[in-house]
Amino acid sequence: MHVLIVTVMKLLMIMYSTDRQKQKPNIPNNTRNK
């Protein structure tokens, strides 16, 4: 059960990060530099 939850959370994080990059690619770059 824990493994399934972790995998789902990772997938959600990846999808969320990709969506943010598509919408505003400059914001993630600025945060990474800081």
N, C-alpha and C positions, 0 to 999 in steps of 0.2 A: 504493500500500500504506500509506504513512504517513497519508494523508488518512483512509482507512478506519479505521485504528487510533484516530486522534484523535476521529473522530465517535463511534466505539463508546465510548471513554472518557468523552466528554461525556454520552452517553446514560446510561451507568452512573452517573455522578455525579449526574445529574438524578434518576434513579430512586431512588438511595440517599438523596439529600437529601429527596425527597418522602416516602419511607418513614419517615425519622426524624421529620419534621414531624408525620406522622399519629400516630406512636407517642407522642412526647414533644414537643409544640409549644413548651414553655417553654425547653428547653435551647438550641435555635438562637437564640432571641431574646436570651438572656443572653449567649451568646458574641458576638453581633453588637454588643451594647451595649459590651462590654469592648473 
